[in-house]
Amino acid sequence: MKKYAALLALLAFVSVLAAGLGTAAPQGTVMVKETNFKIIMAGTAKAGSTTFVVKNASNLPHDFAIKGPGVSKKTPKIKPGGTARLTVTLRKGKYQVWCSVSGHSSLGMKRTISAV
């Protein structure tokens, strides 16, 4: 019985971990993980209404900004361990995403994604 309980606990942990890395999200949702000076997320998103679920997995405050065809938005600052949601309508094309907290993008918190 202890083996089954341990297996169930392991499966639950793996499911939570996978969700945090952007692999288990509903359609129209993009999971984003911000660490110290890195943004971890898929490189593509489907055009249309998209919600970015941003988890701050670092010990510093961050935010999440996006700019591209018809979009220029950002979240409020996200406290360490916190989560924010940002819903935008993506058109096909390229978008810049970054943390707009002073100095963070120059330290690596920026990337380009594509809406397809």
The 8 nearest C-alpha neighbors of each residue, nearest first, counted from 0:
[[1, 3, 2, 4, 5, 6, 7, 8],
 [0, 2, 4, 3, 5, 6, 7, 8],
 [3, 1, 5, 0, 4, 6, 7, 8],
 [4, 2, 6, 0, 5, 1, 7, 8],
 [3, 5, 1, 7, 6, 2, 8, 0],
 [4, 6, 8, 2, 3, 7, 1, 9],
 [7, 5, 3, 9, 8, 4, 2, 10],
 [8, 6, 10, 4, 9, 5, 3, 11],
 [7, 9, 5, 11, 6, 10, 4, 12],
 [8, 10, 6, 12, 7, 11, 5, 13],
 [11, 9, 7, 13, 12, 8, 14, 6],
 [12, 10, 8, 14, 9, 13, 7, 15],
 [11, 13, 9, 15, 10, 14, 16, 8],
 [14, 12, 16, 10, 15, 11, 17, 9],
 [15, 13, 11, 17, 12, 16, 10, 18],
 [16, 14, 18, 12, 17, 13, 11, 19],
 [15, 17, 13, 19, 14, 18, 12, 20],
 [16, 18, 14, 20, 19, 15, 22, 13],
 [19, 17, 23, 15, 20, 16, 21, 22],
 [18, 20, 16, 17, 21, 15, 30, 32],
 [21, 19, 17, 18, 22, 16, 30, 32],
 [20, 22, 30, 18, 19, 23, 40, 24],
 [21, 23, 17, 18, 20, 24, 19, 30],
 [24, 22, 18, 21, 17, 25, 20, 19],
 [23, 25, 28, 22, 21, 26, 18, 29],
 [24, 26, 28, 27, 23, 29, 22, 30],
 [25, 27, 28, 24, 29, 45, 49, 50],
 [26, 28, 49, 50, 25, 48, 29, 45],
 [29, 27, 50, 26, 25, 49, 24, 51],
 [30, 28, 51, 52, 50, 31, 21, 24],
 [29, 31, 21, 52, 51, 53, 40, 28],
 [32, 30, 53, 40, 39, 52, 54, 29],
 [31, 33, 54, 39, 53, 38, 55, 34],
 [34, 32, 38, 55, 56, 37, 54, 39],
 [35, 33, 57, 56, 37, 36, 55, 32],
 [34, 36, 57, 37, 33, 59, 58, 56],
 [35, 37, 108, 107, 34, 106, 103, 38],
 [36, 38, 108, 34, 35, 107, 33, 39],
 [39, 37, 33, 108, 32, 40, 34, 109],
 [38, 40, 32, 31, 33, 37, 41, 20],
 [41, 39, 31, 21, 30, 42, 38, 32],
 [40, 42, 43, 21, 39, 44, 29, 112],
 [41, 43, 112, 113, 40, 44, 111, 110],
 [44, 42, 113, 112, 41, 114, 45, 115],
 [45, 43, 114, 113, 115, 46, 42, 29],
 [44, 46, 115, 114, 47, 27, 43, 49],
 [47, 45, 89, 114, 90, 115, 91, 44],
 [48, 46, 89, 88, 49, 45, 90, 27],
 [47, 49, 88, 87, 27, 89, 50, 86],
 [50, 48, 27, 87, 86, 28, 88, 47],
 [51, 49, 86, 28, 85, 27, 29, 52],
 [50, 52, 29, 85, 84, 28, 30, 53],
 [53, 51, 84, 30, 31, 83, 29, 50],
 [52, 54, 31, 83, 82, 32, 51, 84],
 [55, 53, 82, 32, 56, 81, 33, 31],
 [54, 56, 33, 80, 79, 81, 57, 32],
 [57, 55, 34, 80, 33, 54, 79, 32],
 [58, 56, 34, 35, 59, 79, 55, 33],
 [57, 59, 79, 60, 56, 35, 80, 34],
 [60, 58, 57, 79, 61, 78, 35, 55],
 [59, 61, 78, 77, 79, 76, 58, 62],
 [62, 60, 77, 76, 100, 98, 59, 55],
 [61, 63, 76, 98, 77, 74, 75, 99],
 [62, 64, 98, 73, 74, 97, 65, 96],
 [65, 63, 73, 97, 96, 72, 98, 99],
 [64, 66, 96, 72, 95, 71, 73, 94],
 [67, 65, 71, 70, 95, 94, 96, 72],
 [66, 68, 94, 70, 69, 93, 95, 71],
 [67, 69, 70, 90, 92, 66, 94, 89],
 [68, 70, 67, 71, 90, 89, 66, 88],
 [71, 69, 66, 67, 68, 72, 65, 87],
 [70, 72, 66, 65, 67, 69, 73, 64],
 [73, 71, 65, 64, 70, 66, 74, 87],
 [72, 74, 64, 63, 65, 75, 62, 71],
 [75, 73, 63, 62, 85, 76, 64, 83],
 [74, 76, 62, 77, 73, 83, 63, 61],
 [77, 75, 62, 61, 60, 74, 78, 100],
 [76, 78, 61, 60, 62, 81, 75, 55],
 [77, 79, 60, 81, 80, 76, 55, 61],
 [80, 78, 58, 81, 55, 60, 59, 57],
 [79, 81, 55, 56, 78, 57, 82, 54],
 [82, 80, 78, 79, 55, 77, 54, 83],
 [81, 83, 54, 53, 55, 77, 80, 52],
 [84, 82, 53, 52, 77, 54, 85, 74],
 [85, 83, 52, 51, 53, 50, 86, 82],
 [84, 86, 51, 50, 74, 87, 52, 83],
 [87, 85, 50, 49, 51, 84, 48, 88],
 [88, 86, 49, 48, 89, 50, 85, 70],
 [87, 89, 48, 47, 49, 90, 86, 46],
 [90, 88, 46, 47, 87, 48, 114, 91],
 [91, 89, 46, 92, 68, 47, 114, 88],
 [90, 92, 114, 115, 46, 89, 93, 113],
 [93, 91, 114, 113, 90, 94, 68, 115],
 [92, 94, 113, 112, 67, 114, 111, 95],
 [95, 93, 67, 112, 66, 111, 113, 96],
 [94, 96, 111, 66, 65, 110, 67, 112],
 [97, 95, 65, 64, 110, 109, 111, 94],
 [98, 96, 109, 64, 108, 63, 104, 99],
 [97, 99, 63, 62, 100, 108, 104, 64],
 [98, 100, 101, 97, 62, 64, 104, 103],
 [101, 99, 98, 103, 61, 102, 62, 104],
 [100, 102, 103, 99, 104, 98, 105, 61],
 [103, 101, 105, 104, 100, 106, 99, 98],
 [102, 104, 106, 105, 108, 100, 101, 98],
 [105, 103, 108, 107, 109, 106, 98, 102],
 [104, 106, 103, 107, 102, 108, 109, 36],
 [107, 105, 103, 104, 36, 108, 102, 37],
 [108, 106, 104, 36, 105, 109, 37, 103],
 [107, 109, 104, 37, 36, 97, 38, 98],
 [110, 108, 97, 104, 96, 107, 98, 38],
 [109, 111, 96, 95, 97, 112, 108, 38],
 [110, 112, 95, 94, 96, 93, 113, 109],
 [111, 113, 42, 94, 43, 93, 95, 110],
 [114, 112, 93, 43, 92, 94, 115, 44],
 [113, 115, 91, 44, 46, 92, 45, 43],
 [114, 91, 45, 46, 113, 44, 92, 43]]
